[in-house]
Amino acid sequence: MVAAFGGLIFGYDLGISVCASSITRIFGRRLTMLSGGILFLVGAGFNAFAQKVWMLIVGRMLLGFGIGCANQSVPIYVSEVAPYKYRGALNMMFQLAITIGIFVANVLNYFFAKMKNGEGWRYSLGLAAVPAVMIIIGAMFLPDSPSSLIERGKDEKAKQELIKIRGTSDVDEEFKDLVEASQSSMAVKHPWATLLKRHYRPQLVMAIAIPFFQQLTGMNVITFYAPVLFRTIGFGSNASLMSSMITGGFNALATFVSIFTVDKVGRRKLFLEGGAQMFICQIVITAAIASKFGVDGNPGILPKWYAFLVVGFICIYVMGFAWSWGPLGWLVPSEIFPLEVRSAAQSINVSVNMIFTFAIAQVFTSMLCHMKFGLFIFFAFFVLLMSGFIHKFLPETKGVPIEEMSVVWQNHSYWKKFVKSASEEANAKVDNSC
């Protein structure tokens, strides 16, 4: 029954992610964020004051709606309103908020679990209202995305919001680019079908491949052994908390590194450096785990120097993920999609992420039981594969205005045969008419 409800809720979340695409396109990014925050708040209330199981299920479904709306609208909103010079750093605040939220939730869960009256779970679930209120307040005061306003025919208001966001009245050139992008968008009546066309092949591939690879970096495998290793260092019964706090702390700190470097060194370099760092750490940890844990999973008495060594490589691995595939997995897809297919493509990106998060969670324990330390090698192979994919197929998007992103595909050695420039399309139409 529990597994069935788990699958039902996952399917519901996935459906909401797809529906959020239309909501974001029709009603705008700001209203989608506000609606998501309100539904998240109501869901937290249902869970905190639940008296029956059905209240927990309804609350969880409302939370799923809120998450779907946030994942759909926030990365797109930030990419659209941020100055292109700082778009990467500002967009990565989304990932930073996720890492801090996970860290705080783990710490609070630990203390709530110790409550004598057994009511700690209510506080744990109910405190989800805090980020919900933050989203609601933020969405109420944020300006709407100029791109979204133009897309909905509100050109004059869009220009006013653009002036307010940029802090200057000299926005004519940028506004002109937004209007031209919107005109192309308005010609597209069916964004889902349009996304399947050859011209949008690069964006479709990235919308699927990047979240797919992000979930196959091996973070679940790394964190699985962390409590055992931390326990040997002397943290005793607090091993799980300490492992969450330490790895979560490194995760958040490394995200700050990406915020300060992504618009300077670029997306590709962070992807490739992070991939190399994770690959090396996984090979070292594989050798260490294999030598001590073997195939029976019983390490015996572990010397503390060994535990410190492995924990050190775990932290280095987490840092590699936190300044590469963690935040970039959200940043890059949100900035490469043209306006006419942006909402649909972002929905695919979120859906693929959720599908493989769910799939890995279902098969991870079984794979670990059968493959033992070989599971590290399995994920190391994918890290190597995804690094090769980035090197071959992802162009650098640093410093490129979001309305001019098609240029990077037209200049790419592989994707240029799929993406034609405006002049090439015009010539093709002339040739076809002759």
N, C-alpha and C positions, 0 to 999 in steps of 0.2 A: 504493500500500500504506500509506504513512504517513497519507494523508488518510483512508483507510478506518479505520485504527486510531484516528485522532483522533476521527472521528465515533462509533466504537464506544465509546471511553472517555467521550465526552460523554454518550452515551445511557445508559451505565452510571451516571455521576454523577447524571444526572437521575432515573433509577430509584431510586437510593439515597436521594435527597432525598425522594421520595414515600414510600418504605418507612420512612424515619426518622420520619415523622409517626406511624405506628402504634407504633413502638418508644418514642417519647417519651411517648405517651399511656398505653401499657400498663406500661412499666417505669420511667417517671419521667425528669425532666430530668437529674438528677445521674448516673444510671447510663448514660444516653445519651452524656453528655459523657465519662465515664470510658471507655466502650467506643470512642468515636471517637478518643480520645487513644491508646489501646493500638493500634488498627488503624493510626493515623497513624505511630506509632513503628515498627511492624513494616514498614510500607510504606517508610519512610525507610531502614530497614536493608536491605531488598531492593534498593533503588536504589543505595545506597552500595557494596554488595559484589557488585553484579551482574556475572556472568560471561557471561551469555547475554541475548539480547534479550527472551526471555520473562520473565526476572526483572525487567526494567525495566517490562514491561507489567503484571505482577502487582503490583509495587510501586506503580505509578501508580494501579491500581484500588483498592488498599488506602488510598492517600492520598485518593482520591475518596470512599471510604466515611467516612473521618475528617472530611473537610471537610463532607460532607453532614450528618453527625451534629452537628458543631459549629454550623453555620449554622442548623440546626433547633432546637437545644436552648438555646444560650447566650443569644440575644436574649430568648427567652420566659422563661428562668430569671431573668435580671436584672430584667425587667419585673415578674415575680411577687413577687420577694423584696424589691425596693427600696422604701423609703418613697416614697409618691406625690409628695412634695415634691421629691425628688431623683432620681426615676426617670429623667428625661431625661439628666441628667449621668452617672449611673452606667451607663446603657445605652450611651451614646456611647463609653465606654471600649472597647467592642467594635470600633468603627470606628477609634479611636486605635491600638489594637493592630495593626489591619490596616495602617494607614499607616506605623507604625514598622517593622513586619515587611517591608513592601515596600522601604522605604528601606534597611534593614540588608541585605536580600538583594541589592539592586543593588550596594551597596558591596562586599560579600563576593564576588559574582560577578566583579567587576572584578579583584580581586586573585587569585582562584583561576584566572582565565583566563590569568594570567601565569606559572603554574607550569611549569617546564621539562619535567617528566616527563609532562605531558599528563593527569595524574590529577586535575586540579582539579575536574572535573565531579563526581567522587565526593564530594569534600568539600562541594561546593555542594548536591548532592542529600541527602547524609547529614545535614547540619546541620538539616534539617527535623525531626530528632529532638528538637531543643532545645525548640521550642514544644510538641511532643507530650508531652515529659516535664513541662513546665509545666502543661499541661491535666490530665494524670494526677494529679500531686501536688495541684493545686488541687481537683479533683473528689473526691479522697479525703478532704479535710478540710472541704469545704463542707457545710453542712446541706442537706438536700433541700428542695425547694420545698413549703411548706405546702399550696398549691393542688393540687399533684400528689399529695401524700400523701392528702389528703381525697378526691380523685378516685379513689384506689385503695383507699378504705375504711379508712385508717389515721388516724382522727380524733384519737385521743389523742396519737400521736406528732407529728401535724401541729401541735397546740397547743403541745407542748413545743418544737418547732423554731421556731415563731412567737415564743414568749417569748424564746428564745435570740437570734433575729435582731433583734428589736426592743429587747432589753435591758431589758424591763419585763414585769411580770406583768399589766399592764392592757391586755390584748389581746382582751377578751371581745367587744367590738363588731366589731372587724375579723374575728375568728374566726367570728362569726355570719354576716357577709357572705360569707366564704369557703365556709362550709357551705351557705348558700342557693344560691350560684353552682354549687357542686358537685352539689347536688340537681337543678338544672336540667340540668347536664351529664350526669348519670347517666341521665336520661330519654331522652337521645339515643343511639341504638344505631348509627346510620350517619352520622357527622359529615360525610362527603363529600356525601351526598345532602342532608343538612340545610343545608349551606352554600349550596346552590342555591335554597333557599326565599326568597321575597320578603322575609321579615323580616331576612335577613342580606345583603340586596343591597348596602348601603353597605360592609360589610367585604369582600365579594367583589370589588367594584369597586376598592377601595383595594389589595387584595392583588395585583391584576393591574396596575393603572395606575401605582402608585408605582415598583415595580421596572422596569417598561417605560420610564417617563420617565427614571428614573435612568440607564439605559444610553444614552439619547438626548440627554444633556447636551452631548456633543461632546468629552469628555476625550481620546479617542483622536486626534482631529484636532489638538487643541491640542498634545499631546505629540509628534506626528509632526514638526513643524517645529522643535521645540526644539533638537535636536543641531546643525542647520545654523546657527541663530541664535547659539548659544553658541560655535560654532567661529569665527565672525567676530569675536567679542569677544576672542579670543586664547587660548582653552583648547586649541586644536589637537586632537591625537588624544584628549585627555581630554574632548572635547565631550559624548559620550553619558553618561559618568559624571557630569560636572558638571551636565548638565541634569537627570539623575535625582536627584542629591543636592540641588540647589537647589529644584526643584519639589517633591521629596519632603519637604524641610525645611519649605517653606511649607505643604504639605499637613498635616503633623503639627502645626505651630504653630497653624494656623487651626482645627484640630480642638479644640485646647485652648480657643479662643475659644468654640466652640459648647458645650463642656462647662460653661463658667462662665456662659453666657447663656441656654441653652435653657429652664431652669426659671424664668427671670425674665422674658424677653421673649416666650416661647412658641414653638411649632412653626411656626405660620403666618407670623409675621413673619420668621423665619429663612429659611423656604422662599421667600417673596416677595422679600426683600432679596437673597438669593443668586441667585435667578433674574434679577432686574434687573441685578445686577453681572455675571453671566455673559453676558447678552444684550448689554450695552454693550461688554464686552471683545471679544466675537466680532465685532461690527460694526466696531470699530476695527481689529482684527487682519485682518479681511477686506479692509478698505480698504488697509491697509499691505502685505499680501501681494500683493494684486492690482496695486498700483502698482509693486512691485519684481519679483515673480516672474512676473507675467503669466500667460498660458495655456501657455507652454512650460516653465515651472518653472525657468528659468535666471535667477537674480537678478543675475548679473554680480558686480561688486564692491560689496558693501554697506558703507556708512559705519557706523562703530561707534555713532554716536548713534542711528541707525535700529535697529540690533540691540538696543541697550539699551532703546529705547522699546518694541519689540515684546515683548522678554523681560519687561519690567516689567508689561505688560498680561497676559502669560501667567501671571505669578505672581499678579496680582490675580484673574484668572479662577480659578486653582487654589484660591485662598483662598475665593472665593465658593462653589465647589463643596464645599470641605472643611468649611465650617460650615453648609451647608444640605443639598443633595441627597445628599452622601456619607453622613454619619451619620444624617440623618433618614430616609433610605431604608430603614434597618434599624430605627430606633427606632419610628416611627409604626405600621408594620404590626404590630410585636410587642406593642404596648400597646392596640390597638383591638379585638382579637378576643375574644369571649366564651369562657369556658372550654370550653363544649361543642363548639366548632368551632376552638379555638385551634391545635391541632396540625395539623389539615388545612389551615387557612388559611395558617399559616406555611409549610407545605410548598409551597403554591401560590406564595407570595411568593418563596421561594428558587428554585423551578423557573423562574418567569418571568424572574427575574434571570439565571439561568444560560442560558436559551434565547436571550435577546437579547444577552448577552455573547458567546456563541458565534456568533450570526448576524452581529453587527457585525464581529467579528474576521474572518469569512469574506468579507464583501463590502466591507470598508473600503478595501482597496488598490485594488480595481476602481473603486469610487466616486471615490476620490481621483484616479485616472488620467483619468477621464472628466469629473469636475466641477471639478477643480483647486480654486481658492480658493472656488468656489461651494459646496463642501462645508461651509464655515463658515456660510454663509447657511442651508443645509439644517438644520443643528443649531440655529442661532439661532432658526429658526422653531419648532422643537420646544420650545426653552426658553421662548419666548413662550406657546406652547400649554399647556405644563405649569404655568406660572405662573397662567394663567387658570383652569385646572382646580383648582388649590389654592385660589385666591381664591373660586371658586364652590362647591366641593363638600367641602372639608376643614374640619370644625369644629376649634376649639382644644381640645386635650386636656391642656394644662398644668394640673397640680394636681388632676387628676381621679383618684380611686382606680380601679384597674383593674377592680374588681368593679362599679363604678357607671358604667362607660363608656357603657352603653346610653343614659344620660340625654342625652349630647351629641348623639346621633343623633335622639332624640325631640324635641329642641328646635331642630334644624336646619331652616332654611326649606325645604329640598328633601327631605332624607331622612326627615322626620317622617311623610310619607305612606307610607313603607315600614315604619318601625319603630314599633310600638305599645307603649304602656306596659302594665304588668301589669293596671291597672284597665280599660283599654280592651279588652284581650284577654278579661278576665272578662265584661265587658258583652256582648262579641260572642258568647261562648259561651252566655250567658243568652238572647240574642235568637234564636240558632240553635235552642235547645231549645224555644222557645215555638211 
